[in-house]
Amino acid sequence: MDLINILLALLSIGFGALGWLAPRYTMDKLDLATKNDSTMGVSEVRAASGALFVGLGLGALLTGLPGAYAAIGFAWGGGAVGRLTSIVLDGSSRSKWIFFAVEAVVGLLAIAINL
């Protein structure tokens, strides 16, 4: 279980680093656009889809606490809930289902092995 926790934390850090350090690449992959030359979209991706997950993963690795690893699961699980809400309310797409599946699996796995 320790190895799985470490891998989930590294996954969170890796994807977070992409959002944090390569927000325009991330926005392109997620089909997001900026409006009127505003940098708020880039800022939001750096923060909410990026550095937040880097901090979450690093915190779990540094503390090694089951609760910290479970928090990774709750964060990814929350993402899965948001994604499913979008599928239901905003319309379905193959990309949304793939992202939902990854978020749900990571979230449920991290919660299941740590609570």
Secondary structure, 3 states (H helix, E strand, C coil): CHHHHHHHHHHHHHHHHHHHHCHHHHHHHCCCCCCCCCCHHHHHHHHHHHHHHHHHHHHHHHHCCHHHHHHHHHHHHHHHHHHHHHHHHHCCCHHHHHHHHHHHHHHHHHHHHHC
